[in-house]
Each structure stands twice: as C-alpha cells, then as structure tokens.
Amino acid sequence: MVTVVQALSLGLLVGALTLACGTTGNRPDASTPTSGCERIKHDGGETEICRQPQTIVAIGPNVLELLLALDIQPVGYADYYALPFTDFDQPQSQIPYLGERLTGQVTKVGTWNSPSLEAILKLKPDLIVGSTLANQGQYSLLSQAAPTLLFSYGAKKGWQTQLRLLAKVLNRSEKAEQVIATHNQLVAEARKKLQPTVQKYPQVLLLASEQLEQGLAVENSGSRCGGLLENLGFKLLAPKNIGTEGPGRNNISLELLPKLKSDWILFLAWNTDFSDAGPDLEKQQISAVRQQWQENEIAQSLPASKSNQVYFHSAYVCRALPGPIGTELLLEQFQADLLPSVSDPTP
C-alpha cells in the first residue's frame, strides 16, 4: 500500500524526472511533440514510450526472468519474498536462481506486491515492468514515475507473448526469437530423453506445501509445473470429488494420499522464514517439509516413498519463474531426478 508520505514525495519529485519524450508515465507533456512515440498495449493498460529504455526497474522474478533472457540488466529489483538484505550488493548469492545471471549491484525496491516508490524514484528509471496480479492497484502511481508495463502472472498467460512485447520495446526482437527457439528445442530434447521414464513411470503426483500439518495441494495441468510435466508426456494424478478445487490445484488432507496411486511424486516445498537462510537456498526451502515427510507414517506408506521416488524441490522455480529460464531449470531438475532411475532399455 502506498502511504500518504510516499504519494506526496512522488508528486514533488516526479516533476523533476526527465522521462522519455517528456512523458510522465502514460500522459505526454502537452508541450512536447510525440511523433516519435509509440503507445504500447499491455495486460495492465496502454503506455506511451518514446525511446528505447535504458534504466529499467523489474518488479517480480517473472519480470526479471524475461529481462535477463533478453540480456538486459535492471537497475532495481523487487523479489517475490522479502529477502533479508538491505540491498542486492551481491545479487549472485542474494537473489534466488536468477542472481548468477546479474553482472552488477542491483537496488532493492521492496517486494513485488509492495514496491517502494521512494527507492524507485531515486533510480530515475525510464521503464518499470511489473505484474497485474501484484501491481495493478499501484499502476497509476508507478506510471507517474516512469512508463510502466504490467504483465499477467500465471502458467498459461503466454510468456512468449510477453517476451516479444518487451523485446519490441527494448529493440531485442531478434534475441526474443532466439530465446523462444532455444526453449522449444530444450523441451523437445527433454521429452525425447525422458521417453523411457514416461513409459516406465507414467503417473506422477505433484504435491505442494510449506507444512504437512497445514494440508497439501495436489497440482494439475493448470499449474506451471503440471503443464510442463504433461508436455513431457507424464500423466498427472488429480483427486476426484475430494478437497477444494482451485486454479491449477486441489487442496486435500494427508490422509487422502493413499487413494492417489502414483509411480513417483514431485513435491514442491517452500519456507517463508528466511531468518536462517544460508548459501543453499534450495536446501533451506525444502528441508523442513522433507523431514516432516520422512517422519510421517502415511507418507512413508506410499509406494513412491518405498521405492525412493519422491523428489523435493523449491516451489519458487515453478511458481515464480514461468518463463524460459525457469523452464530450463525445471528440465534440468526433472532429468537429474528421473534419468538415473530408468535402467537401460532392452534391445
């Protein structure tokens, strides 16, 4: 939520910012010709951009992913989590999964659903990119700081379309097509490599939780990871007429798991407590749930547990990185988990 002080600060400071073609967000200055400007339609509205942006703020890991895929380095970033750092002075070790692709210091500008307008204004950006899910209510204020684009956030919202639009604004259209082609090739190669696994272990149960006692989500093809697994040829098991139906998932109790007969289980875990976060974020995210699973009688009674075919990974990659980099990371995880479990096919 934007405070009154932030709003007043924005009103005082935004006039001092020299933005593209004299625009203030979506509204051009009446004294400035806009013949070289272009109005860009995006999921959050329509924005006028008059020159190729150079100083970009990324609100959300899904946005950072798209920028990095285009080889664009932002000056400011807001993560999904309230990461315990005053600033991202060492982003390679501070920003989950994407940090190693950043080449320099990045200013922390709050979190994706609560960005700091004050921090953003100090950077004097000429483009802000965020998400409709988190930032639609802040769109008007953000647009006064700089031209702002908002993208829908979800597994089936078409990151390829978003990438192409962003690439058009940033004059990286050729790069975008290369990224999409590489993505398609990686998926096709993984599908071919995993075909013996699909034939031997076709049925997968996709679970997600932070604490087992709080319940479980059984994700289906409408979720990010579920859709990718089905694209690779696996069949996702989903509860019928039990639990609470939701977009991409069903919420069920642990006691119902034995009714879902799976060949293997992929468990997406997370931990919102970063107070003890060390250098191994993946371990920090999954360690509590994995221990709870190992100590639970019902969980250990499942055939997948008995055959050591329960694989734990951070939910961050599936849920926060719906684009090409997240896909690459997931394909690496799936192949590392599953390829060693398949014996050499009989000639």
Backbone torsions as a table, in degrees:
resi	resn	phi	psi	omega
1	MET	NA	138.9	-179.9
2	VAL	-85.0	126.5	179.5
3	THR	-79.9	165.3	178.3
4	VAL	-62.1	-41.6	179.5
5	VAL	-60.7	-42.8	179.1
6	GLN	-62.8	-42.5	-178.2
7	ALA	-64.4	-42.1	177.8
8	LEU	-65.0	-42.5	178.4
9	SER	-60.2	-40.0	179.3
10	LEU	-62.0	-44.8	-179.2
11	GLY	-62.6	-36.4	-178.7
12	LEU	-76.0	-36.5	-172.3
13	LEU	-90.3	-28.6	-172.1
14	VAL	-64.0	-28.7	179.0
15	GLY	-66.0	-22.8	-178.6
16	ALA	-84.6	-12.5	-178.0
17	LEU	-80.5	132.3	175.4
18	THR	-96.1	105.4	-174.8
19	LEU	-102.7	173.2	-175.3
20	ALA	-55.7	125.7	177.8
21	CYS	54.3	27.3	179.1
22	GLY	73.5	15.6	-178.9
23	THR	-83.3	152.7	171.2
24	THR	-117.1	95.5	-175.8
25	GLY	66.2	-118.8	-176.9
26	ASN	-92.4	-8.2	-172.3
27	ARG	-108.2	114.8	-179.5
28	PRO	-71.8	149.0	173.6
29	ASP	-67.3	130.8	-175.5
30	ALA	-62.0	-23.9	-177.4
31	SER	-87.5	-3.2	-175.2
32	THR	-111.4	124.8	177.3
33	PRO	-64.2	144.5	-176.4
34	THR	-119.1	23.2	-176.7
35	SER	-62.7	-28.0	179.9
36	GLY	-93.3	8.4	-177.2
37	CYS	-95.3	161.6	178.7
38	GLU	-136.6	135.1	177.1
39	ARG	-90.4	122.8	-176.0
40	ILE	-105.2	120.5	175.0
41	LYS	-84.8	131.9	179.5
42	HIS	-139.6	-179.7	-173.7
43	ASP	-66.2	-22.1	-177.5
44	GLY	-99.5	-5.0	-178.2
45	GLY	152.8	-142.3	-180.0
46	GLU	-138.9	130.4	-172.7
47	THR	-128.9	137.2	177.3
48	GLU	-92.6	126.3	178.7
49	ILE	-126.2	131.0	-170.8
50	CYS	-113.3	-6.3	176.6
51	ARG	-158.3	164.9	-179.5
52	GLN	-67.9	119.4	-178.8
53	PRO	-63.7	143.7	178.9
54	GLN	-117.9	-29.4	-175.3
55	THR	-116.9	104.6	-167.3
56	ILE	-119.4	137.5	173.6
57	VAL	-108.2	128.9	179.8
58	ALA	-106.5	119.1	177.9
59	ILE	-105.0	100.9	179.0
60	GLY	110.9	143.3	179.7
61	PRO	-64.4	-29.7	177.7
62	ASN	-64.0	-32.7	177.0
63	VAL	-76.1	-44.9	178.3
64	LEU	-58.3	-39.2	178.7
65	GLU	-58.8	-46.2	-179.8
66	LEU	-64.8	-42.2	179.4
67	LEU	-62.7	-45.6	-178.7
68	LEU	-66.8	-33.9	176.4
69	ALA	-62.0	-29.4	178.1
70	LEU	-91.6	8.3	-178.6
71	ASP	63.2	36.6	177.0
72	ILE	-107.7	129.7	179.3
73	GLN	-101.7	116.2	178.4
74	PRO	-76.5	160.9	176.6
75	VAL	-95.4	-19.9	179.8
76	GLY	-139.2	150.9	-175.7
77	TYR	-151.0	138.6	172.7
78	ALA	-121.2	122.1	-177.3
79	ASP	-87.0	167.2	175.5
80	TYR	-62.2	-41.5	179.2
81	TYR	-95.7	156.9	172.4
82	ALA	-81.9	77.3	-175.8
83	LEU	-62.6	142.5	-171.5
84	PRO	-80.0	53.7	178.7
85	PHE	-132.7	137.0	176.7
86	THR	-65.3	-38.0	177.4
87	ASP	-150.3	163.2	178.7
88	PHE	-94.1	69.0	-179.9
89	ASP	-80.3	-16.9	174.2
90	GLN	-132.0	66.0	-171.2
91	PRO	-60.1	-26.5	-178.7
92	GLN	-57.9	-33.5	-179.9
93	SER	-106.9	-4.2	-174.9
94	GLN	-105.3	-31.2	-176.6
95	ILE	-98.8	121.9	-174.9
96	PRO	-57.7	128.5	168.6
97	TYR	64.5	-33.6	-178.0
98	LEU	-98.8	-14.3	-173.0
99	GLY	-58.3	-34.9	-177.5
100	GLU	-67.5	-14.1	179.0
101	ARG	-92.5	-4.2	177.7
102	LEU	-91.1	139.4	-173.1
103	THR	-101.7	-10.9	-178.5
104	GLY	-151.7	-175.4	-178.9
105	GLN	-67.8	142.6	179.2
106	VAL	-127.2	135.6	-179.2
107	THR	-78.5	131.9	176.3
108	LYS	-77.4	128.2	-177.8
109	VAL	-123.0	45.9	177.9
110	GLY	88.4	-150.8	177.5
111	THR	-116.6	169.0	-171.3
112	TRP	-64.5	-31.8	179.0
113	ASN	-98.8	0.7	177.1
114	SER	-145.8	64.2	-179.1
115	PRO	-69.4	150.0	179.2
116	SER	-89.5	110.5	178.5
117	LEU	-63.8	-35.6	179.6
118	GLU	-62.0	-46.7	179.8
119	ALA	-64.8	-38.0	179.4
120	ILE	-65.6	-43.7	-179.4
121	LEU	-60.8	-38.0	179.9
122	LYS	-61.9	-27.1	-178.9
123	LEU	-81.5	-14.2	-177.8
124	LYS	48.6	57.9	-177.6
125	PRO	-73.0	156.8	170.5
126	ASP	-108.8	6.5	171.5
127	LEU	-160.4	135.0	172.5
128	ILE	-120.0	133.7	178.6
129	VAL	-125.9	126.5	-178.5
130	GLY	-140.5	-160.1	-176.2
131	SER	-123.1	143.7	176.9
132	THR	-63.9	-36.3	-177.8
133	LEU	-61.4	-38.6	-175.4
134	ALA	-101.9	-27.9	-166.1
135	ASN	-121.9	4.0	-178.3
136	GLN	-59.6	-39.5	179.8
137	GLY	-68.4	-19.5	180.0
138	GLN	-101.9	2.9	-171.4
139	TYR	-57.6	-43.4	-177.5
140	SER	-62.2	-45.5	179.9
141	LEU	-68.9	-42.0	178.2
142	LEU	-61.2	-38.1	-177.9
143	SER	-67.6	-22.4	176.0
144	GLN	-76.9	-23.2	177.8
145	ALA	-81.7	-35.5	-179.6
146	ALA	-170.2	158.0	172.1
147	PRO	-51.9	132.5	-172.0
148	THR	-126.0	132.0	174.3
149	LEU	-113.1	136.4	176.2
150	LEU	-121.7	135.3	178.9
151	PHE	-115.5	145.5	174.2
152	SER	-64.6	151.3	-174.6
153	TYR	-119.9	113.5	178.9
154	GLY	171.0	165.1	-174.0
155	ALA	-64.0	-33.8	-174.0
156	LYS	-113.6	28.4	-178.6
157	LYS	-93.0	3.2	171.7
158	GLY	77.4	71.8	-179.9
159	TRP	-63.2	-27.2	179.4
160	GLN	-62.5	-41.4	177.6
161	THR	-64.3	-42.5	179.0
162	GLN	-64.7	-41.6	179.3
163	LEU	-62.4	-43.6	-179.9
164	ARG	-64.5	-39.6	178.8
165	LEU	-65.3	-45.7	178.8
166	LEU	-63.4	-39.9	179.4
167	ALA	-64.7	-35.8	177.4
168	LYS	-62.4	-43.3	179.7
169	VAL	-66.0	-36.0	-174.5
170	LEU	-97.3	7.3	-179.7
171	ASN	58.5	45.6	179.7
172	ARG	-128.4	32.2	-174.7
173	SER	-61.2	-39.5	178.9
174	GLU	-63.3	-40.8	178.1
175	LYS	-63.3	-40.3	-179.9
176	ALA	-60.0	-43.6	179.7
177	GLU	-65.3	-35.7	176.1
178	GLN	-63.7	-42.5	180.0
179	VAL	-62.0	-44.8	-179.0
180	ILE	-65.9	-41.4	178.7
181	ALA	-64.0	-42.2	178.2
182	THR	-64.0	-41.2	177.0
183	HIS	-58.3	-49.4	-179.1
184	ASN	-60.8	-38.6	179.2
185	GLN	-66.9	-42.1	179.5
186	LEU	-62.7	-42.1	179.2
187	VAL	-64.7	-43.4	179.8
188	ALA	-63.0	-42.5	179.0
189	GLU	-65.1	-42.3	179.5
190	ALA	-65.0	-40.0	178.3
191	ARG	-59.9	-41.2	179.7
192	LYS	-67.6	-44.9	-179.2
193	LYS	-64.5	-35.2	-175.4
194	LEU	-89.1	0.3	-177.9
195	GLN	-57.0	-44.1	176.1
196	PRO	-60.5	-35.5	178.0
197	THR	-67.3	-42.1	178.8
198	VAL	-60.8	-39.7	-179.7
199	GLN	-68.5	-36.7	-176.3
200	LYS	-86.5	-37.9	-177.9
201	TYR	-130.2	70.8	-171.7
202	PRO	-74.6	-28.5	-170.6
203	GLN	-98.0	121.0	-177.5
204	VAL	-120.8	142.1	174.6
205	LEU	-107.6	118.8	-176.8
206	LEU	-103.9	108.1	-176.4
207	LEU	-109.5	156.4	177.0
208	ALA	-149.1	136.2	178.7
209	SER	-171.2	156.8	170.4
210	GLU	-98.9	-35.5	177.8
211	GLN	-140.2	128.8	-176.6
212	LEU	-59.5	-38.3	-177.9
213	GLU	-68.1	-14.9	178.3
214	GLN	-86.4	-2.1	-178.5
215	GLY	103.0	174.5	-176.2
216	LEU	-129.3	152.2	169.4
217	ALA	-109.6	129.3	171.4
218	VAL	-100.1	111.9	-174.3
219	GLU	-88.9	148.3	-179.0
220	ASN	-118.5	-165.2	-174.4
221	SER	-67.6	-13.7	177.3
222	GLY	-77.1	-10.3	178.5
223	SER	-90.2	167.0	-177.3
224	ARG	-60.1	-56.0	-177.7
225	CYS	-70.4	-36.6	179.7
226	GLY	-60.5	-44.4	178.9
227	GLY	-63.5	-39.1	179.6
228	LEU	-68.0	-41.7	178.7
229	LEU	-62.0	-41.8	177.8
230	GLU	-66.2	-36.1	177.4
231	ASN	-63.5	-30.4	178.1
232	LEU	-80.3	-9.0	176.1
233	GLY	112.5	-5.7	-178.9
234	PHE	-78.0	157.9	176.4
235	LYS	-107.5	120.3	-179.9
236	LEU	-85.5	131.0	175.4
237	LEU	-84.4	137.4	179.8
238	ALA	-137.6	142.3	178.8
239	PRO	-67.5	145.1	178.4
240	LYS	-113.6	124.5	177.0
241	ASN	60.0	27.9	174.7
242	ILE	-134.1	154.9	176.9
243	GLY	73.0	-167.3	-177.4
244	THR	-111.0	119.2	-178.7
245	GLU	-71.2	137.8	177.8
246	GLY	-145.7	170.9	179.9
247	PRO	-66.0	109.3	177.8
248	GLY	84.9	-3.8	-176.4
249	ARG	-159.5	159.4	172.1
250	ASN	-120.2	132.0	176.7
251	ASN	-91.2	124.1	-178.0
252	ILE	-135.9	169.4	176.4
253	SER	-91.9	159.7	-178.8
254	LEU	-60.8	-32.4	-176.3
255	GLU	-64.7	-19.7	-177.8
256	LEU	-88.1	-7.5	-176.5
257	LEU	-58.9	-40.2	-179.2
258	PRO	-59.0	-18.3	178.6
259	LYS	-76.6	-15.6	-178.4
260	LEU	-102.8	98.3	-175.2
261	LYS	-82.1	108.3	-177.5
262	SER	-119.4	153.3	174.4
263	ASP	-78.4	-34.3	177.7
264	TRP	-154.0	164.5	-175.5
265	ILE	-128.3	133.3	170.3
266	LEU	-109.7	120.4	-176.2
267	PHE	-110.5	119.9	177.5
268	LEU	-97.7	114.8	-176.3
269	ALA	-115.6	159.4	174.3
270	TRP	-150.6	163.7	-179.1
271	ASN	-144.5	110.8	-177.4
272	THR	-80.0	-6.1	178.3
273	ASP	-91.7	107.9	-178.9
274	PHE	-99.8	12.2	-176.1
275	SER	-65.0	-28.7	-179.4
276	ASP	-112.9	21.5	-178.2
277	ALA	-66.2	127.1	177.6
278	GLY	-106.7	-160.9	-178.1
279	PRO	-70.1	-21.5	-178.4
280	ASP	-99.9	88.1	-176.7
281	LEU	-65.1	-39.6	180.0
282	GLU	-57.0	-46.6	179.3
283	LYS	-63.7	-42.3	-179.3
284	GLN	-62.7	-35.2	-177.6
285	GLN	-74.6	-31.4	-172.0
286	ILE	-108.6	-14.4	-169.5
287	SER	-60.2	-42.8	-177.0
288	ALA	-65.4	-47.5	-178.8
289	VAL	-67.0	-39.8	179.6
290	ARG	-62.8	-40.5	177.6
291	GLN	-65.4	-42.3	178.0
292	GLN	-61.2	-40.2	178.8
293	TRP	-63.7	-42.8	-178.7
294	GLN	-67.8	-23.6	-178.4
295	GLU	-98.4	-0.8	-176.9
296	ASN	-95.7	128.4	-175.5
297	GLU	-65.3	-42.4	-179.7
298	ILE	-64.8	-45.7	-179.4
299	ALA	-60.5	-41.0	-177.7
300	GLN	-75.1	-14.0	178.4
301	SER	-81.8	-11.9	-176.9
302	LEU	-72.8	142.8	179.6
303	PRO	-55.2	-37.9	-179.6
304	ALA	-64.3	-35.4	177.1
305	SER	-68.6	-41.9	-178.8
306	LYS	-65.5	-28.8	179.7
307	SER	-97.7	11.7	179.7
308	ASN	55.6	43.0	179.0
309	GLN	-121.7	45.8	170.6
310	VAL	-115.7	119.9	-173.6
311	TYR	-115.7	125.9	-177.6
312	PHE	-103.4	133.1	175.3
313	HIS	-144.3	158.6	177.3
314	SER	-66.8	136.0	177.5
315	ALA	-69.7	-13.9	-175.7
316	TYR	-56.4	-45.9	-175.4
317	VAL	-63.9	-44.2	-178.9
318	CYS	-66.2	-41.4	-169.3
319	ARG	-96.9	-27.1	-175.7
320	ALA	-101.8	-17.8	-176.1
321	LEU	-123.9	77.7	-175.3
322	PRO	-81.6	2.3	-173.8
323	GLY	-103.2	-152.2	-171.1
324	PRO	-69.6	-36.7	180.0
325	ILE	-70.3	-42.9	176.7
326	GLY	-60.7	-40.5	178.1
327	THR	-61.7	-44.3	178.8
328	GLU	-60.1	-43.0	178.9
329	LEU	-64.7	-41.6	-179.9
330	LEU	-65.5	-42.5	179.3
331	LEU	-62.2	-37.8	176.2
332	GLU	-63.7	-42.6	179.5
333	GLN	-63.9	-48.4	-178.2
334	PHE	-59.3	-44.5	-177.9
335	GLN	-69.9	-36.6	177.2
336	ALA	-65.1	-36.1	179.6
337	ASP	-72.8	-45.7	-163.3
338	LEU	-99.9	-32.0	-176.1
339	LEU	-63.4	-40.2	179.0
340	PRO	-66.4	-16.8	-174.8
341	SER	-84.7	-5.2	-178.0
342	VAL	-106.1	125.7	179.2
343	SER	-73.8	162.8	179.0
344	ASP	-59.6	131.5	-178.4
345	PRO	-64.2	144.8	-180.0
346	THR	-73.2	129.1	-179.1
347	PRO	-58.5	NA	NA
